[in-house]
Amino acid sequence: MRDRMNVYFPPELLRQIVELADRRKLSRSAIVEAAVQSFLSPDAADRREAALTRRLDRLSRQMQRLERDVGILAETHALFVRFWLTVTPPLPSEAQAAAQIKGRERFEGFVEALGRRLQKGQSFLREIPEDFVRPPSSEPGS
């Protein structure tokens, strides 16, 4: 035996129920009944918690990759700047104008090469194996 119950839904929610019922070839009552049963079932909270835990785990892994990538980029940049400052002698003032022109040309070439790599989906960070970079806790002297 079933009891009748009248409920009111916002138009958008009712439209979604109707569309789902049509797609699955079920009655609207069956759709609403399944939704209410799912909501009232004791394991619904467990399922929501498991879904939330999976999402948090995924976000944690993404954050770890971001931290790794930013660390690699910072170290790469610092190493390059230190090397460049160490090996590049200062230019005499009469050669600086020509050096600036050449520098602009080289920089434009660099930006074009970078653009080509990015368009192809290539990434320097993807070329570095995950196990090559040690986590900070395993570095010597920690």
Order of alpha helices (4+ residues) and beta strands (2+ residues): alpha-alpha-alpha-alpha-alpha
